Amino acid sequence: MFTGLIREMATVKSFNTNRLSLKAHYQAKLGDSIAINGTCLSVVSIENDGFTVELSPETLSHIATEKLKDQVHIEPAMMMGERFEGHIVQGHIDTIGTVTSITDSGNSYDVIISVDPKFITLIPPKGSIAIDGVSLTVNEVMKDSFRLTIIPITMRDTLFATYKKGTRVNIETDVFARYMHHIMNTSKKSNLSWNDVERISALY
């Protein structure tokens, strides 16, 4: 599990088919789970200046691979007992969105991202979302897009500084929204009641 708080901007040394080698200050261990641009990956090799992770064909088919160059976000998996500051992020990318506009509002930036309309039901207003692994709050939801407000420190210290119209981003919707959507879509077949839904949601 991750929190959506970026630990470091790592430098890509190489990306060859299914292996991504990174130069990073973070000292990973073999087998560690680390989110790279929001995607949970496993460390398969340790080098003097960083580490290498492996990407499966399934992962490669669901993420914006063109961004695995220059610099990437990294976040190690959360350890039990650590402070929880973002939101629950699994590192499972739901879809790829596209930046359609970035507007400087003076002390923040409004970023609008378009997405396949079928995912809009998983993106509630004022809900949480992870964009390339960054935990953010959704301010507004439209028919096929949503608006984020990015504060200057996030714009400066993350890949958001490089985004422009047409940039593709990895999107992980809120885990609770996904669970509830699945429960409600299967309830007709399983005769699930609202009391069952409330009981299940309380478990989380």
C-alpha positions in Angstrom: 0.0 0.0 0.0 1.1 3.6 -0.7 -0.1 7.0 0.3 0.5 9.1 -2.8 3.2 11.2 -1.3 6.3 11.2 -3.6 9.5 10.3 -1.8 11.9 11.2 -4.6 12.3 12.1 -8.2 14.5 9.4 -9.6 16.5 9.5 -12.8 15.9 6.9 -15.5 19.2 5.2 -16.5 17.6 2.8 -19.0 14.3 1.3 -20.0 14.6 -1.9 -22.0 11.4 -3.8 -22.9 10.4 -5.0 -19.4 13.2 -3.6 -17.1 13.5 -0.1 -15.8 16.8 1.0 -14.2 16.8 4.0 -11.9 19.3 6.2 -10.2 18.0 7.1 -6.8 19.1 8.2 -3.3 16.5 5.8 -1.8 18.2 2.5 -0.8 15.8 -0.2 -2.0 16.0 -3.9 -1.1 15.6 -6.8 -3.4 11.9 -7.7 -3.7 10.7 -4.3 -2.4 7.5 -2.9 -3.8 8.0 0.6 -5.1 5.5 2.8 -6.9 7.0 4.3 -10.1 4.7 7.0 -11.5 2.0 5.4 -9.4 2.6 1.9 -10.6 3.5 -0.8 -8.1 6.6 -2.6 -9.2 9.0 -5.0 -7.7 12.7 -4.4 -7.3 14.7 -7.2 -9.1 18.2 -5.8 -8.9 20.2 -3.5 -6.7 23.0 -1.2 -8.1 25.5 1.1 -6.4 23.5 4.2 -7.4 19.9 2.8 -7.5 17.8 -0.2 -8.4 16.0 -1.9 -11.3 12.3 -2.9 -11.4 10.5 -5.2 -13.7 7.3 -4.5 -15.7 5.0 -7.3 -16.8 3.2 -7.2 -20.2 -0.1 -6.5 -18.3 1.5 -3.5 -16.6 3.0 -2.2 -19.8 -0.4 -2.3 -21.5 -2.0 -0.1 -18.9 0.5 2.7 -18.2 2.0 5.7 -20.1 5.3 4.1 -20.9 6.5 7.1 -22.9 7.0 8.8 -19.5 9.6 6.3 -18.3 12.4 8.6 -19.2 14.3 11.5 -17.7 12.7 11.6 -14.2 10.0 9.6 -12.5 8.1 9.7 -9.2 9.1 7.0 -6.7 7.3 6.0 -3.5 8.3 3.0 -1.4 5.5 0.9 0.0 4.2 2.2 3.3 5.5 0.4 6.4 3.2 -0.6 9.4 3.3 2.2 11.9 4.3 5.0 9.6 2.4 8.3 9.5 -0.5 8.3 7.0 -0.7 11.6 5.2 -2.1 11.0 1.7 -4.8 8.5 0.9 -4.9 4.7 0.3 -3.1 4.1 -3.0 -2.7 0.5 -4.3 -0.4 1.2 -7.2 -2.9 -0.3 -9.6 -3.5 1.9 -12.6 -7.1 2.0 -13.8 -6.6 4.1 -16.9 -4.6 6.7 -18.7 -5.9 10.3 -18.8 -4.8 13.2 -20.9 -4.1 16.8 -19.8 -6.4 19.1 -21.7 -5.5 22.4 -20.0 -3.4 24.0 -17.3 -4.4 27.4 -15.9 -2.3 29.6 -13.6 -4.7 31.0 -11.0 -2.1 33.0 -9.1 -1.4 30.9 -6.0 -2.4 27.6 -7.6 -3.0 25.9 -11.0 -6.2 24.4 -12.3 -5.4 21.2 -14.3 -8.2 19.5 -16.3 -7.7 15.9 -17.3 -9.9 14.0 -19.8 -10.6 10.4 -19.3 -12.7 7.6 -20.8 -16.3 8.4 -19.6 -16.7 4.9 -18.2 -14.3 5.8 -15.4 -16.1 9.0 -14.4 -18.3 7.1 -12.0 -15.2 6.2 -10.1 -14.1 9.8 -9.7 -16.4 11.6 -7.2 -16.2 15.3 -6.5 -14.0 16.1 -3.5 -12.8 12.5 -3.6 -9.2 11.3 -3.8 -7.3 10.4 -6.9 -3.7 9.5 -7.7 -2.1 11.1 -10.8 1.2 9.5 -11.7 1.2 8.4 -8.0 0.5 11.9 -6.6 -2.3 12.0 -4.1 -4.8 14.7 -5.0 -8.3 15.9 -4.4 -10.8 16.1 -7.2 -12.4 19.6 -7.3 -14.9 19.2 -10.1 -16.1 16.4 -12.3 -17.5 16.8 -15.8 -18.9 14.4 -18.4 -15.6 13.1 -19.6 -13.0 15.1 -17.5 -12.2 16.4 -14.0 -10.5 19.4 -12.5 -7.6 19.4 -10.0 -6.1 22.3 -8.1 -2.4 22.0 -7.8 -0.5 24.1 -5.2 2.9 25.6 -6.2 5.0 23.2 -4.2 3.4 20.2 -6.0 3.8 21.9 -9.3 7.5 22.6 -8.6 8.6 19.4 -7.0 6.8 16.8 -9.1 6.3 15.9 -12.8 3.4 18.3 -12.9 6.1 20.9 -13.8 6.6 19.1 -17.1 2.9 18.6 -18.0 1.4 20.4 -20.9 -1.7 20.0 -23.1 -1.7 16.4 -24.5 0.5 14.9 -21.7 -0.8 11.4 -20.8 -0.9 10.5 -17.1 -1.5 7.3 -15.1 -4.7 7.4 -13.1 -5.6 5.3 -10.1 -9.2 6.1 -8.9 -10.2 6.0 -5.2 -10.1 2.4 -3.9 -13.4 2.8 -2.0 -15.1 4.1 -5.1 -13.9 1.1 -7.0 -15.1 -1.3 -4.4 -18.5 0.3 -4.0 -19.0 0.4 -7.8 -18.2 -3.3 -8.0 -20.5 -4.1 -5.2 -23.4 -2.2 -6.6 -22.9 -3.6 -10.1 -22.9 -7.2 -8.7 -25.7 -6.7 -6.2 -28.4 -7.5 -8.6 -27.0 -10.9 -9.2 -26.1 -11.6 -5.6 -29.2 -10.0 -4.0 -26.9 -7.7 -1.9 -28.9 -5.3 0.3 -27.9 -1.8 1.3 -27.3 -3.1 4.8 -24.8 -5.5 3.3 -23.1 -2.6 1.5 -22.9 -0.6 4.7 -21.4 -3.5 6.6 -18.8 -4.1 4.0 -17.8 -0.5 3.6 -17.5 -0.3 7.4 -14.8 -3.0 7.3 -12.5 -0.5 5.4 
